[in-house]
Amino acid sequence: MASLHFIYSTMNAGKSTALLQASHGYRERGLETMIFTSSKDDRYGESEVVSRVGLRSPAHTYSESDNILKMVHHENEKNELSCILIDEAQFLTKDQVEQLGKIVDEMKITVMAFGIRTDFQGELFEGSKYLLAWADRLTELRAVCHCGSKATMIVRVSEDGTIMRSGNQVEIGGNERYLSLCRKCFYSGAIGS
């Protein structure tokens, strides 16, 4: 039975690796998948999902104005799809999360969305907010804070290592800009060495 999954975590928990592994599992059994990633995240180039451990796969990009339901309908006419996998799902809009629900309910295709729950100020991203509310299954991937506790928060740091508490919600970056912390270290500002 098709279902909508939201797999979330802070940074460095293996979301992209898990997405690529899930796609491989389907394809190894002769089942077609369709992978999406946000056009906002171009750290590794466009139209590709890349994990920090070196795995990579071509992907369709989506922007805030794209109709993912139509894109999936079009691809499904050529190849019967078994699973849709979305990387950087925090960047989805409310309408796009509704479209994912229609892919599951009307097209009977499983959707697995992978993303970050909250931004560097502890606020929910729009896509994450609606996935948390509407997904059939929620899975949290574990990341570890420098103190050894479970990391549940993300901080943005400046080039000199200072924690930034204000700014645009979206600023693309990797380990040089963001750190995953437990709640205690997030609020105290302890970022380790």
MDAnalysis code that builds the backbone (N, CA, C; Angstrom):
import MDAnalysis as mda
import numpy as np

u = mda.Universe.empty(579, n_residues=193, atom_resindex=np.repeat(np.arange(193), 3), trajectory=True)
u.add_TopologyAttr("name", ["N", "CA", "C"] * 193)
u.add_TopologyAttr("resid", np.arange(1, 194))
u.add_TopologyAttr("resname", ["MET", "ALA", "SER", "LEU", "HIS", "PHE", "ILE", "TYR", "SER", "THR", "MET", "ASN", "ALA", "GLY", "LYS", "SER", "THR", "ALA", "LEU", "LEU", "GLN", "ALA", "SER", "HIS", "GLY", "TYR", "ARG", "GLU", "ARG", "GLY", "LEU", "GLU", "THR", "MET", "ILE", "PHE", "THR", "SER", "SER", "LYS", "ASP", "ASP", "ARG", "TYR", "GLY", "GLU", "SER", "GLU", "VAL", "VAL", "SER", "ARG", "VAL", "GLY", "LEU", "ARG", "SER", "PRO", "ALA", "HIS", "THR", "TYR", "SER", "GLU", "SER", "ASP", "ASN", "ILE", "LEU", "LYS", "MET", "VAL", "HIS", "HIS", "GLU", "ASN", "GLU", "LYS", "ASN", "GLU", "LEU", "SER", "CYS", "ILE", "LEU", "ILE", "ASP", "GLU", "ALA", "GLN", "PHE", "LEU", "THR", "LYS", "ASP", "GLN", "VAL", "GLU", "GLN", "LEU", "GLY", "LYS", "ILE", "VAL", "ASP", "GLU", "MET", "LYS", "ILE", "THR", "VAL", "MET", "ALA", "PHE", "GLY", "ILE", "ARG", "THR", "ASP", "PHE", "GLN", "GLY", "GLU", "LEU", "PHE", "GLU", "GLY", "SER", "LYS", "TYR", "LEU", "LEU", "ALA", "TRP", "ALA", "ASP", "ARG", "LEU", "THR", "GLU", "LEU", "ARG", "ALA", "VAL", "CYS", "HIS", "CYS", "GLY", "SER", "LYS", "ALA", "THR", "MET", "ILE", "VAL", "ARG", "VAL", "SER", "GLU", "ASP", "GLY", "THR", "ILE", "MET", "ARG", "SER", "GLY", "ASN", "GLN", "VAL", "GLU", "ILE", "GLY", "GLY", "ASN", "GLU", "ARG", "TYR", "LEU", "SER", "LEU", "CYS", "ARG", "LYS", "CYS", "PHE", "TYR", "SER", "GLY", "ALA", "ILE", "GLY", "SER"])
u.atoms.positions = np.array([
    [0.834, -1.175, 0.000],
    [0.000, 0.000, 0.000],
    [0.885, 1.246, 0.000],
    [0.583, 2.191, -0.862],
    [1.362, 3.421, -0.972],
    [1.183, 4.276, 0.273],
    [2.237, 5.000, 0.644],
    [2.162, 5.885, 1.802],
    [3.154, 7.028, 1.640],
    [2.916, 8.082, 2.413],
    [3.779, 9.260, 2.417],
    [4.660, 9.211, 3.659],
    [5.963, 9.190, 3.453],
    [6.947, 9.113, 4.532],
    [7.702, 10.432, 4.624],
    [7.963, 10.883, 5.841],
    [8.880, 12.002, 6.056],
    [10.002, 11.507, 6.941],
    [11.204, 11.493, 6.379],
    [12.406, 11.078, 7.089],
    [13.202, 12.358, 7.345],
    [13.358, 12.720, 8.613],
    [13.943, 14.020, 8.933],
    [15.062, 13.888, 9.953],
    [15.877, 14.928, 10.013],
    [16.966, 14.990, 10.990],
    [17.624, 16.352, 10.875],
    [18.673, 16.529, 11.648],
    [19.539, 17.687, 11.473],
    [20.488, 17.362, 10.328],
    [21.494, 18.178, 10.138],
    [22.487, 17.897, 9.103],
    [23.421, 16.778, 9.583],
    [24.037, 16.112, 8.625],
    [25.028, 15.059, 8.889],
    [24.455, 13.809, 9.540],
    [23.207, 13.490, 9.249],
    [22.619, 12.268, 9.799],
    [22.473, 11.176, 8.740],
    [22.777, 11.493, 7.485],
    [22.711, 10.481, 6.439],
    [21.423, 10.457, 5.642],
    [20.722, 11.577, 5.552],
    [19.455, 11.612, 4.811],
    [19.648, 11.287, 3.335],
    [20.599, 11.944, 2.685],
    [20.822, 11.697, 1.258],
    [21.321, 10.276, 1.020],
    [22.147, 9.774, 1.911],
    [22.613, 8.388, 1.806],
    [21.438, 7.424, 1.915],
    [20.537, 7.664, 2.865],
    [19.355, 6.809, 3.034],
    [18.451, 6.880, 1.809],
    [18.294, 8.071, 1.228],
    [17.490, 8.223, 0.015],
    [18.081, 7.399, -1.120],
    [19.380, 7.526, -1.338],
    [20.032, 6.796, -2.426],
    [19.981, 5.291, -2.194],
    [20.099, 4.854, -0.952],
    [19.993, 3.428, -0.632],
    [18.582, 2.918, -0.904],
    [17.568, 3.709, -0.543],
    [16.178, 3.312, -0.799],
    [15.930, 3.185, -2.297],
    [16.405, 4.149, -3.070],
    [16.239, 4.088, -4.522],
    [16.928, 2.849, -5.091],
    [18.134, 2.579, -4.621],
    [18.875, 1.393, -5.074],
    [18.092, 0.113, -4.770],
    [17.495, 0.044, -3.586],
    [16.717, -1.135, -3.210],
    [15.554, -1.383, -4.156],
    [14.847, -0.336, -4.536],
    [13.751, -0.476, -5.502],
    [14.284, -0.901, -6.866],
    [15.287, -0.195, -7.351],
    [15.802, -0.450, -8.700],
    [16.442, -1.827, -8.821],
    [17.050, -2.288, -7.748],
    [17.670, -3.616, -7.762],
    [16.622, -4.705, -7.996],
    [15.384, -4.408, -7.645],
    [14.289, -5.357, -7.831],
    [13.484, -5.072, -9.101],
    [14.017, -4.222, -9.976],
    [13.368, -3.919, -11.242],
    [12.233, -2.916, -11.143],
    [12.151, -2.186, -10.037],
    [11.091, -1.201, -9.831],
    [11.648, 0.202, -10.074],
    [10.874, 1.023, -10.767],
    [11.321, 2.364, -11.134],
    [11.109, 3.373, -10.007],
    [12.067, 4.262, -9.858],
    [11.954, 5.369, -8.909],
    [12.157, 6.681, -9.660],
    [11.735, 7.751, -9.029],
    [11.981, 9.096, -9.550],
    [12.517, 9.919, -8.387],
    [13.705, 10.476, -8.558],
    [14.369, 11.230, -7.501],
    [14.283, 12.722, -7.814],
    [13.951, 13.497, -6.785],
    [13.907, 14.957, -6.891],
    [14.863, 15.577, -5.878],
    [15.385, 16.745, -6.228],
    [16.111, 17.571, -5.276],
    [15.779, 19.032, -5.548],
    [15.933, 19.856, -4.560],
    [15.598, 21.271, -4.693],
    [16.618, 22.009, -5.552],
    [16.116, 22.903, -6.388],
    [17.011, 23.751, -7.186],
    [17.765, 24.745, -6.297],
    [17.317, 24.933, -5.052],
    [17.994, 25.863, -4.134],
    [19.368, 25.358, -3.710],
    [19.520, 24.043, -3.603],
    [20.779, 23.476, -3.118],
    [21.628, 23.051, -4.305],
    [22.566, 23.903, -4.682],
    [23.427, 23.613, -5.831],
    [24.887, 23.408, -5.417],
    [25.095, 22.980, -4.168],
    [26.459, 22.783, -3.666],
    [27.252, 21.799, -4.515],
    [26.586, 20.791, -5.057],
    [27.276, 19.747, -5.817],
    [26.907, 19.793, -7.290],
    [26.372, 20.908, -7.753],
    [25.890, 21.012, -9.120],
    [24.390, 20.792, -9.141],
    [23.805, 20.958, -10.309],
    [22.359, 20.814, -10.426],
    [21.990, 19.403, -10.856],
    [20.766, 19.040, -10.593],
    [20.176, 17.785, -11.063],
    [20.906, 16.551, -10.565],
    [21.337, 16.589, -9.294],
    [22.027, 15.435, -8.734],
    [21.876, 15.432, -7.214],
    [21.627, 14.255, -6.661],
    [21.663, 14.068, -5.214],
    [23.028, 13.479, -4.889],
    [23.723, 14.113, -3.950],
    [25.067, 13.673, -3.567],
    [25.107, 13.541, -2.051],
    [25.609, 12.397, -1.577],
    [25.745, 12.204, -0.129],
    [27.177, 12.519, 0.287],
    [27.348, 12.810, 1.550],
    [28.686, 13.134, 2.054],
    [29.632, 11.931, 2.005],
    [29.077, 10.719, 1.913],
    [29.935, 9.533, 1.838],
    [30.319, 9.197, 0.399],
    [29.875, 10.036, -0.558],
    [30.319, 9.876, -1.937],
    [29.323, 9.251, -2.890],
    [28.181, 8.792, -2.411],
    [27.169, 8.248, -3.311],
    [26.492, 9.390, -4.047],
    [26.065, 9.128, -5.288],
    [25.400, 10.171, -6.067],
    [24.465, 9.546, -7.090],
    [23.471, 10.325, -7.499],
    [22.519, 9.868, -8.505],
    [21.912, 11.074, -9.207],
    [21.630, 10.944, -10.501],
    [20.911, 12.017, -11.195],
    [19.544, 12.230, -10.551],
    [19.057, 13.469, -10.619],
    [17.764, 13.794, -10.017],
    [17.081, 14.891, -10.822],
    [15.777, 14.924, -10.726],
    [14.991, 16.027, -11.274],
    [15.018, 17.136, -10.229],
    [15.139, 18.373, -10.655],
    [15.098, 19.472, -9.702],
    [13.692, 20.055, -9.647],
    [13.350, 20.585, -8.488],
    [12.078, 21.288, -8.340],
    [12.343, 22.651, -7.722],
    [11.527, 23.610, -8.116],
    [11.544, 24.931, -7.493],
    [10.173, 25.165, -6.881],
    [10.006, 26.275, -6.198],
    [8.744, 26.563, -5.514],
    [7.560, 26.634, -6.469],
    [7.796, 26.956, -7.732],
    [6.700, 27.110, -8.690],
    [6.356, 25.821, -9.435],
    [7.135, 24.765, -9.258],
    [6.898, 23.521, -9.998],
    [5.731, 22.730, -9.438],
    [5.009, 22.081, -10.337],
    [3.938, 21.170, -9.969],
    [4.520, 19.754, -10.004],
    [4.864, 19.234, -8.856],
    [5.500, 17.917, -8.779],
    [4.539, 16.826, -9.226],
    [3.262, 16.975, -8.926],
    [2.257, 15.999, -9.355],
    [2.273, 15.849, -10.871],
    [2.297, 16.951, -11.610],
    [2.339, 16.896, -13.081],
    [3.634, 16.264, -13.569],
    [4.751, 16.587, -12.921],
    [6.036, 16.012, -13.314],
    [6.020, 14.493, -13.138],
    [5.427, 14.030, -12.042],
    [5.347, 12.590, -11.785],
    [4.389, 11.927, -12.771],
    [3.234, 12.557, -13.043],
    [2.298, 12.016, -14.042],
    [3.006, 11.817, -15.376],
    [3.755, 12.826, -15.798],
    [4.456, 12.767, -17.085],
    [5.458, 11.603, -17.116],
    [6.251, 11.470, -16.070],
    [7.244, 10.390, -16.013],
    [6.576, 9.024, -15.898],
    [5.475, 8.952, -15.157],
    [4.778, 7.680, -14.953],
    [4.160, 7.159, -16.248],
    [3.854, 8.053, -17.195],
    [3.347, 7.625, -18.503],
    [4.417, 6.880, -19.287],
    [5.688, 7.230, -19.074],
    [6.801, 6.578, -19.774],
    [7.272, 5.325, -19.046],
    [7.368, 5.413, -17.731],
    [7.859, 4.313, -16.891],
    [6.973, 4.212, -15.662],
    [6.423, 3.035, -15.414],
    [5.579, 2.867, -14.229],
    [6.435, 3.030, -12.976],
    [6.113, 4.039, -12.193],
    [6.907, 4.368, -11.011],
    [6.401, 3.641, -9.774],
    [7.330, 3.197, -8.935],
    [6.990, 2.539, -7.671],
    [7.237, 3.429, -6.466],
    [8.179, 4.378, -6.599],
    [8.518, 5.230, -5.460],
    [9.070, 6.565, -5.944],
    [8.615, 7.633, -5.290],
    [9.140, 8.976, -5.520],
    [9.981, 9.329, -4.303],
    [11.205, 9.813, -4.525],
    [12.112, 10.165, -3.436],
    [12.479, 11.640, -3.559],
    [12.274, 12.387, -2.480],
    [12.500, 13.831, -2.480],
    [13.628, 14.160, -1.509],
    [14.712, 14.750, -2.011],
    [15.789, 15.235, -1.150],
    [15.555, 16.718, -0.879],
    [16.047, 17.214, 0.242],
    [15.875, 18.618, 0.636],
    [14.392, 18.997, 0.715],
    [13.584, 18.108, 1.287],
    [12.126, 18.285, 1.333],
    [11.689, 19.479, 2.162],
    [12.567, 20.011, 2.995],
    [12.214, 21.203, 3.769],
    [11.884, 22.380, 2.858],
    [12.364, 22.355, 1.610],
    [12.132, 23.454, 0.677],
    [10.829, 23.316, -0.107],
    [10.071, 22.254, 0.120],
    [8.766, 22.116, -0.530],
    [7.812, 23.191, -0.019],
    [6.851, 23.550, -0.855],
    [5.785, 24.456, -0.423],
    [4.622, 23.629, 0.125],
    [3.689, 24.299, 0.768],
    [2.479, 23.625, 1.246],
    [1.767, 22.941, 0.085],
    [1.619, 23.645, -1.048],
    [0.953, 23.059, -2.219],
    [1.683, 21.814, -2.709],
    [3.000, 21.844, -2.710],
    [3.762, 20.683, -3.172],
    [3.603, 19.496, -2.227],
    [3.509, 19.735, -0.929],
    [3.261, 18.634, 0.007],
    [1.866, 18.059, -0.247],
    [0.886, 18.908, -0.548],
    [-0.448, 18.418, -0.925],
    [-0.357, 17.556, -2.180],
    [0.471, 17.976, -3.145],
    [0.666, 17.196, -4.367],
    [1.254, 15.822, -4.055],
    [2.180, 15.760, -3.109],
    [2.752, 14.464, -2.724],
    [1.664, 13.551, -2.173],
    [0.751, 14.118, -1.389],
    [-0.374, 13.336, -0.881],
    [-1.233, 12.787, -2.006],
    [-1.434, 13.577, -3.056],
    [-2.226, 13.117, -4.208],
    [-1.496, 12.020, -4.978],
    [-0.175, 12.113, -5.060],
    [0.604, 11.051, -5.713],
    [0.366, 9.732, -4.987],
    [0.355, 9.777, -3.665],
    [0.113, 8.577, -2.856],
    [-1.330, 8.112, -2.997],
    [-2.287, 9.013, -2.762],
    [-3.697, 8.634, -2.681],
    [-4.329, 8.328, -4.031],
    [-3.982, 9.091, -5.065],
    [-4.616, 8.923, -6.372],
    [-3.821, 8.030, -7.310],
    [-2.496, 8.144, -7.271],
    [-1.661, 7.363, -8.184],
    [-1.158, 6.075, -7.547],
    [-1.335, 5.943, -6.237],
    [-0.909, 4.747, -5.492],
    [0.596, 4.513, -5.596],
    [1.369, 5.609, -5.506],
    [2.828, 5.538, -5.545],
    [3.359, 6.016, -4.193],
    [4.245, 5.245, -3.596],
    [4.864, 5.634, -2.328],
    [5.765, 6.846, -2.538],
    [5.727, 7.772, -1.587],
    [6.594, 8.953, -1.610],
    [7.406, 8.966, -0.323],
    [8.722, 9.114, -0.476],
    [9.626, 9.233, 0.662],
    [10.319, 10.582, 0.567],
    [10.020, 11.470, 1.515],
    [10.593, 12.812, 1.539],
    [11.628, 12.893, 2.659],
    [12.808, 13.375, 2.333],
    [13.926, 13.469, 3.273],
    [14.280, 14.938, 3.459],
    [14.364, 15.389, 4.708],
    [14.692, 16.791, 4.907],
    [15.027, 17.149, 6.338],
    [15.353, 18.414, 6.501],
    [15.659, 18.993, 7.806],
    [14.361, 19.502, 8.412],
    [14.181, 19.293, 9.698],
    [12.948, 19.711, 10.370],
    [12.925, 21.215, 10.616],
    [13.978, 21.747, 11.229],
    [13.979, 23.163, 11.612],
    [15.199, 23.896, 11.065],
    [15.077, 25.208, 10.990],
    [16.179, 26.040, 10.510],
    [17.137, 26.392, 11.657],
    [18.075, 27.279, 11.378],
    [19.106, 27.638, 12.365],
    [18.571, 28.458, 13.534],
    [17.314, 28.903, 13.443],
    [16.689, 29.629, 14.551],
    [15.701, 28.749, 15.313],
    [15.629, 27.474, 14.930],
    [14.715, 26.553, 15.593],
    [13.293, 26.619, 15.064],
    [13.086, 27.277, 13.921],
    [11.757, 27.408, 13.317],
    [11.565, 26.339, 12.247],
    [10.338, 25.819, 12.149],
    [10.034, 24.825, 11.123],
    [10.125, 25.433, 9.725],
    [10.677, 24.663, 8.799],
    [10.586, 25.014, 7.386],
    [9.157, 24.728, 6.930],
    [8.687, 25.422, 5.882],
    [7.322, 25.214, 5.398],
    [7.086, 23.760, 4.988],
    [7.974, 23.206, 4.174],
    [7.800, 21.830, 3.733],
    [7.779, 20.853, 4.892],
    [8.674, 21.047, 5.839],
    [8.744, 20.162, 7.004],
    [7.489, 20.265, 7.860],
    [6.982, 21.470, 8.022],
    [5.767, 21.693, 8.820],
    [4.608, 20.848, 8.293],
    [4.401, 20.880, 6.983],
    [3.264, 20.154, 6.422],
    [3.546, 18.662, 6.282],
    [4.782, 18.284, 6.079],
    [5.107, 16.854, 6.083],
    [4.920, 16.264, 7.476],
    [5.334, 16.985, 8.512],
    [5.109, 16.509, 9.884],
    [3.624, 16.353, 10.169],
    [2.814, 17.236, 9.614],
    [1.366, 17.195, 9.856],
    [0.663, 16.120, 9.036],
    [1.095, 15.890, 7.799],
    [0.310, 15.068, 6.874],
    [0.924, 13.725, 6.496],
    [2.166, 13.474, 6.838],
    [2.791, 12.204, 6.438],
    [2.152, 11.031, 7.172],
    [2.107, 9.892, 6.485],
    [1.606, 8.659, 7.098],
    [2.622, 8.089, 8.075],
    [3.900, 8.279, 7.764],
    [4.973, 7.751, 8.610],
    [6.038, 8.812, 8.818],
    [6.466, 8.947, 10.056],
    [7.548, 9.865, 10.412],
    [8.722, 9.053, 10.947],
    [9.917, 9.346, 10.435],
    [11.121, 8.663, 10.892],
    [12.194, 9.706, 11.152],
    [12.768, 9.676, 12.346],
    [13.856, 10.591, 12.665],
    [15.180, 9.846, 12.567],
    [16.105, 10.391, 11.781],
    [17.452, 9.845, 11.710],
    [18.297, 10.532, 12.777],
    [19.127, 9.785, 13.428],
    [19.904, 10.301, 14.562],
    [21.206, 10.947, 14.091],
    [21.454, 12.121, 14.629],
    [22.743, 12.797, 14.483],
    [23.258, 13.060, 15.894],
    [24.547, 13.292, 16.021],
    [25.158, 13.435, 17.340],
    [25.788, 14.816, 17.489],
    [25.497, 15.452, 18.613],
    [26.097, 16.736, 18.993],
    [27.547, 16.498, 19.418],
    [28.357, 17.539, 19.390],
    [29.759, 17.419, 19.818],
    [29.879, 16.954, 21.266],
    [28.830, 17.169, 22.088],
    [28.885, 16.756, 23.500],
    [28.491, 15.291, 23.681],
    [28.055, 14.644, 22.600],
    [27.667, 13.239, 22.664],
    [26.177, 13.010, 22.758],
    [25.390, 14.048, 23.010],
    [23.928, 13.920, 23.073],
    [23.342, 13.879, 21.664],
    [22.082, 13.515, 21.607],
    [21.373, 13.490, 20.331],
    [21.232, 14.917, 19.799],
    [21.651, 15.149, 18.556],
    [21.526, 16.469, 17.931],
    [20.126, 16.620, 17.353],
    [19.440, 17.671, 17.762],
    [18.088, 17.944, 17.267],
    [17.968, 19.343, 16.669],
    [19.011, 20.145, 16.773],
    [18.982, 21.538, 16.340],
    [20.154, 21.805, 15.393],
    [20.033, 22.898, 14.646],
    [21.093, 23.318, 13.727],
    [21.434, 24.771, 14.029],
    [22.719, 25.102, 14.040],
    [23.132, 26.503, 14.135],
    [23.918, 26.872, 12.882],
    [23.800, 28.139, 12.522],
    [24.600, 28.692, 11.422],
    [25.762, 29.434, 12.062],
    [26.951, 29.240, 11.513],
    [28.125, 29.930, 12.041],
    [28.749, 30.802, 10.955],
    [29.346, 31.902, 11.386],
    [30.045, 32.797, 10.460],
    [31.407, 32.199, 10.131],
    [32.137, 32.862, 9.250],
    [33.460, 32.372, 8.859],
    [34.418, 32.291, 10.038],
    [34.221, 33.150, 11.047],
    [35.110, 33.118, 12.217],
    [34.597, 32.195, 13.326],
    [33.507, 31.449, 13.050],
    [32.997, 30.479, 14.012],
    [31.972, 31.013, 14.988],
    [31.524, 32.250, 14.804],
    [30.518, 32.844, 15.686],
    [29.124, 32.354, 15.295],
    [28.320, 31.997, 16.291],
    [26.943, 31.575, 16.019],
    [26.138, 32.769, 15.529],
    [25.392, 32.558, 14.454],
    [24.530, 33.597, 13.891],
    [23.096, 33.308, 14.326],
    [22.441, 34.290, 14.895],
    [21.073, 34.105, 15.396],
    [20.029, 34.804, 14.535],
    [20.469, 35.513, 13.487],
    [19.515, 36.184, 12.602],
    [20.000, 36.054, 11.168],
    [19.091, 36.343, 10.236],
    [19.421, 36.254, 8.818],
    [18.323, 35.538, 8.062],
    [18.528, 35.383, 6.760],
    [17.551, 34.688, 5.925],
    [17.416, 33.235, 6.365],
    [16.196, 32.703, 6.255],
    [15.984, 31.317, 6.658],
    [16.828, 30.375, 5.813],
    [16.925, 30.643, 4.521],
    [17.651, 29.751, 3.625],
    [18.960, 30.398, 3.200],
    [20.037, 29.732, 3.522],
    [21.374, 30.088, 3.061],
    [22.098, 28.766, 2.897],
    [22.348, 28.400, 1.664],
    [22.892, 27.076, 1.376],
    [24.335, 26.983, 1.862],
    [24.644, 25.880, 2.511],
    [25.996, 25.642, 2.991],
    [26.107, 24.259, 3.593],
    [27.308, 23.858, 3.849],
    [27.562, 22.544, 4.429],
    [28.170, 22.670, 5.809],
    [29.127, 21.803, 6.092],
    [29.753, 21.763, 7.414],
    [30.462, 23.059, 7.782],
    [30.849, 23.841, 6.782],
    [31.539, 25.100, 7.066],
    [30.584, 26.182, 7.569],
    [29.274, 26.006, 7.366],
    [28.281, 27.020, 7.747],
    [27.314, 26.555, 8.822],
    [27.151, 25.254, 8.965],
    [26.124, 24.733, 9.870],
    [26.687, 23.630, 10.756],
    [26.196, 23.600, 11.995],
    [26.553, 22.552, 12.950],
    [25.277, 21.966, 13.534],
    [25.280, 20.672, 13.771],
    [24.158, 20.002, 14.431],
    [24.454, 19.904, 15.922],
    [23.497, 20.372, 16.739],
    [23.680, 20.418, 18.190],
    [22.474, 19.840, 18.915],
    [22.687, 19.444, 20.170],
    [21.560, 19.114, 21.037],
    [20.891, 20.432, 21.456],
    [19.715, 20.348, 22.017],
    [18.987, 21.555, 22.424],
    [19.773, 22.370, 23.454],
    [20.389, 21.686, 24.425],
    [21.137, 22.388, 25.475],
    [22.282, 23.211, 24.882],
    [23.067, 22.606, 23.993],
    [24.184, 23.331, 23.373],
    [23.681, 24.422, 22.427],
    [22.537, 24.185, 21.770],
    [21.937, 25.190, 20.898],
    [21.625, 26.461, 21.680],
    [20.958, 26.309, 22.819],
    [20.571, 27.481, 23.609],
    [21.744, 28.120, 24.350],
    [22.715, 27.316, 24.758],
    [23.859, 27.885, 25.490],
    [24.910, 28.467, 24.549],
    [24.852, 28.083, 23.276],
    [25.839, 28.574, 22.316],
    [27.133, 27.794, 22.322],
    [27.137, 26.622, 22.950],
    [28.344, 25.787, 22.995],
    [28.466, 25.014, 21.690],
    [29.512, 25.328, 20.916],
    [29.665, 24.649, 19.627],
    [30.867, 23.716, 19.578],
    [31.523, 23.516, 20.679],
    [32.670, 22.605, 20.713],
    [33.890, 23.249, 20.088],
    [34.912, 22.421, 19.857],
    [36.159, 22.975, 19.309],
    [36.242, 22.786, 17.818],
])
